[in-house]
Amino acid sequence: MNDTEKAGGTLVTASLWLVLLVSAAANSIGQFAGMEYLYRMIAGAVSLICIVLLVIRYVARRKA
């Protein structure tokens, strides 16, 4: 069973991409917007977690 056959699989992937884009933008623009260092690092960590989860989902789909 691949990702599109699972209930909500596409929704999860799209949500991960959305969170990745928002957190990466916050991390990138944060310095110019005056965002504190801690919040930028949290946004970077969220971006990294999203990337790892997307890669894991991709590899799992390829094996199925």
SVG drawing of the C-alpha trace seen along z (x, -y; Angstrom):
<svg xmlns="http://www.w3.org/2000/svg" viewBox="-9 -44 30 47">
<polyline fill="none" stroke="black" stroke-width="0.4" points="0.0,0.0 1.6,-3.3 1.2,-6.8 -1.7,-7.8 -3.7,-4.7 -3.5,-5.4 -6.1,-7.6 -4.6,-11.1 -1.2,-10.1 -1.2,-13.0 -2.5,-15.4 0.4,-14.5 2.9,-15.0 1.4,-18.3 1.3,-19.5 5.0,-18.6 5.9,-20.6 3.9,-23.6 5.5,-23.5 8.9,-23.1 8.4,-26.2 7.0,-28.3 9.8,-27.4 12.5,-27.8 11.2,-31.2 11.0,-32.2 14.6,-31.0 15.8,-32.8 14.0,-36.1 14.2,-36.1 17.5,-37.9 16.3,-40.8 12.9,-40.9 14.6,-41.1 13.5,-37.7 15.4,-36.4 18.1,-33.8 16.3,-31.2 13.2,-31.4 15.3,-31.2 17.0,-28.1 13.7,-26.5 12.5,-27.3 15.6,-25.7 15.1,-22.6 11.5,-22.3 12.8,-22.6 15.3,-19.9 12.7,-17.6 10.4,-18.1 13.2,-17.3 14.0,-14.1 10.3,-13.0 9.8,-13.8 12.9,-11.7 11.7,-8.8 8.3,-9.0 9.9,-9.0 12.1,-6.0 9.2,-4.1 7.1,-4.8 9.9,-3.6 10.2,-0.3 6.4,0.4"/>
</svg>
